[in-house]
Structures are given as C-alpha cells and as structure tokens.
Amino acid sequence: MLGAFTWALPGTARATEARPQAASRPAVSAPARPTPRPAASPSARPSGANAARRPANTRSAQRARPPSATPRMRDAPQELIPVLASDMPRGTAQLSPRAACLQATQRAEQVHGLPAGLLTAVALAESGLHAYALSIGGRAHFPATEEAARQLLNSAPPRRSVMAGCVQVNARVHARNSHWPLNPDASADWAGGMMARWARETGSWSTALRRWHGGSPASTQRLVCRVKAKMEVTSPGSDIFEDWNCASGLADRTRRNGEVHLATAQRQTE
C-alpha cells in the first residue's frame, strides 16, 4: 500500500534538505575542491548479506553490476533539488498518469545507467506506476490530473506526512512549497540520479536501494522485497536482488499486481 513506506534519503540528506538556506553557506569541513581519491578496490566493496554475489563472467552480471565503489560523496543541498533539463520529454501532460510515469522511469534508467526495469519496478512498488499518486497521512489518492493532485497537495493538513508522485517523494522534506514531485520526468530523473549515486558508493544495487529508501529496517525490507517482485515483471531474468530473501507468497501477489499496472501503462502509451 502506498502509505506503508517512507520515501526519503538517509539522515544526512534529509537534514540538509530540510534547511534550504544551507545552499548558500560554504561547506564547513570539506574543501571546495576535494583532492580526487582512487576508487576502492573490489575487496573494499560490501561483502555481507547485501553485497551482490554473481559470477563475474556472466552477461547478466556484467549488465547489472553497478559502477565501482567510491568514497562517500558529501551531501549538498543543491544535489537534492531536481532541475528540469532542456532535453526532458514535454509530452507527458498528454499521457495518462501511468503512461507518463512509465515513460519517465524508462528514460531515467537510460540516462543514469540503472539496470533496465529497476526504477520502473520502484515506481510500481511505491505508487502503482502513477504519476500523480499521493499518500496523505497514510491514505492513498490517485488523482486523474496534475491539477487535481496539486489541489490535494495544497490542502493537505500541515502536520500530515505527504508522499507524492511517481516514485513517492517525501513532499514535506524534499519539496516544501513546491509541486515538482508531481512532474514525473523531474521526480524520476532525480530518483535515478540518487540511486546511481548510492550504487557508486556502495558497489551494490540492493544496498543502494536500501540507502535510497532510508526508512526503518522493517519498512526497507518490505520495499526491497516488493521491488524484487516487480523486477520479475519489468525485467524478467534480472538477478540484481538475488542476494535478498523474501516470502514467496507475498512475492506472487505483488508480481501479479505489478503485471496489471505495467500492462495498463504500456497499453496507454501506444
């Protein structure tokens, strides 16, 4: 269900985003131009339960392997606010909410080098692949238009949590006084960029998804299992979450639900 998850970045990212005025302040401890450091060797990558365990010589492993792990990048407020690029599609306003979300996630996967189907699976798990989905205080809404979604977002009680858009951005943290999460191209592009960032730092897509989610261990476990099941629909045969154990009964129901929403989006895109 939409309201079951908290879509937010880890603690440092949330802290910087909650103080937009920090964007104009110089960094305190890090130099403006840090000296480049060599990428970590393969042995430095995570080796625990969340590290990928795929044969290095398989074609699927080569496609799914994230970039080499690098030292953690310093969070900067300007990185946490998306910028609408000039080459972004402009036709999503004429598409249905699910077709618009699908087009946006597929584009972001290509732009940021994510495994095919990963961000689409995240959107299926978070919003049912719906560009204007809202979860206000845990109650799900699926407006038919962006205008209707904006009205709901504007009228949300101040103290209620609000998750918005295709990938369910925490609007109270990352979009104060803004409607950008309801733009599927902006939210998918932002989410894809952050996911790629975590993958570069951790060397593991499953660990990247957990850090990107930033919720409690229990909610993160549920999200990863939901995304894993959706990946069976968006990218059959993918093994990027093979190291993650999930209940088969829940996976079957989640997969069937994903098949319905993806088929609807694909049909409406044609």
C-alpha positions, 0 to 999 in steps of 0.5 A: 500500500502506498502509505506503508513506506517512507520515501526519503534519503538517509539522515544526512540528506534529509537534514540538509534538505530540510534547511534550504538556506544551507545552499548558500553557506560554504561547506564547513569541513570539506574543501571546495575542491576535494583532492580526487581519491582512487576508487576502492578496490573490489575487496573494499566493496560490501561483502555481507548479506547485501553485497551482490554475489554473481559470477563475474563472467556472466552477461547478466552480471556484467549488465547489472553490476553497478559502477565501482565503489567510491568514497562517500560523496558529501551531501549538498543541498543543491544535489537534492533539488531536481532541475528540469533539463532542456532535453526532458520529454514535454509530452507527458501532460498528454499521457495518462498518469501511468503512461507518463510515469512509465515513460519517465522511469524508462528514460531515467534508467537510460540516462543514469545507467540503472539496470533496465526495469529497476526504477520502473519496478520502484515506481510500481512498488511505491505508487502503482506506476502513477504519476500523480499518486499521493499518500496523505497521512497514510491514505492513498489518492490517485488523482486523474490530473496534475491539477487535481493532485496539486489541489490535494497537495495544497490542502493537505493538513500541515502536520500530515506526512505527504508522499507524492508522485511517481516514485513517492517523494517525501513532499514535506522534506524534499519539496516544501512549497513546491509541486515538482514531485508531481512532474514525473520526468523531474521526480524520476530523473532525480530518483535515478540520479540518487540511486546511481549515486548510492550504487557508486558508493556502495558497489551494490544495487540492493544496498543502494536501494536500501540507502535510497529508501532510508526508512526503518529496517522493517519498512526497507525490507518490505520495499526491497522485497516488493521491488524484487517482485516487480523486477520479475515483471519489468525485467524478467531474468534480472538477478540484481536482488538475488542476494535478498530473501523474501516470502514467496507468497507475498512475492506472487501477489505483488508480481501479479499486481505489478503485471496489471499496472505495467500492462495498463501503462504500456497499453496507454502509451501506444 
